[in-house]
Amino acid sequence: MYTGVMLKNITFSVDDKDIAAAREAAEASNTTLNEAARQWLREYGERHRRKAAVDSFFQELGEMKVDRKYTREEMNERR
């Protein structure tokens, strides 16, 4: 049981076949469809948060400029 957090009910419209397949998958994973949906929502939100952080990082980094064209050897050089 998911405890310590206030839970809210939400409603989705899902095809009966998809619900049946999801219930079967949850049962095979020894979990409930509710817990599987909670996990998916957590992961979905986390992916969005991480993507936003990466996008922000690259925006702050800005465009990188190179003063000259590097040779293949220079680009592959290990330091």
Residue pairs with C-beta under 8 A, 6 or more apart in sequence:
2 35
2 38
14 22
19 33
22 33
22 36
23 33
25 36
26 32
26 33
26 35
26 36
29 36
